[in-house]
Amino acid sequence: MSGKQSGLYTVVANKPIGDDIFRLAVAWKNAPPGAGQFFLIKSGRSSVFLGRPISVAHYDGSAVHFLIMKIGTGTKELAETRAGETVFMIGPLGNGWSDFFDRAPQNGKPIALVSGGLGCAPLLYFAEELAVRSSPSFHFYAGFSTASPELTGTIASLPIPPQKLIVTTDDGSDGEKGVVTDVINAEAYAAVFSCGTTAMLKAVAAACAKKGTPCFISAENHMACGVGACLGCVVKTVSGNKRCCADGPVFNAREVIFA
Ligand code: FES
């Protein structure tokens, strides 16, 4: 895992993979980021002050890849950057999935990766790391509001694909109609790793707690500074307030106090 760096980095590729989602690849010559870590990113000629926190979805040995949704000025500017242009990045930041994975029980059961929407991004990179570690088999639960063939295809085409890919959509346009927590049997897994909205994470954590299954979540709290200085991203835990950006974004769900 590399130490935090900052500066202008060259865009290698940028292409849309859906209506409002794009894949941005940025040259990265430093040590690989850890799965679950994120960068603060903004266009090299951005009008915004703060970069947006974006999780790493893939690292190909020379570039970090991000899956980004266009939801504001900063991300719209990023969507317009072209290969050869620059983005300003700070990172990699935060902890990652690895420490938690190492502490999870190895009991022969598979593990479950459970995502909501673009929460699949940090889990995609985690799945790649699992493959390198020759880890137990994993099942991938991906919930979307509506069919997202590009993201579903990205999960299905992981170098080592999940043994089971279970898709749910709110509108029933792909997979099961409903939400991931309707279909997951937490008892079947050694541990569950999840990223998505707070409401989804709360439901996943509750389903796991009911069955005694360890659960680790990547929180998607709003962030400002992204480096632990502003206390703008507080996650309430049983051991006090934690900073999502610096103490997380991955937490043991058992320790998180959901609103
Ligand atoms: S975003 Fe400033 S402390 Fe986390």
Residues whose N, C-alpha, C, O or C-beta is under 5 A from the ligand:
A	BS01	FES	M223 A224 C225 G226 V227 G228 A229 C230 L231 G232 C233 R243 C245
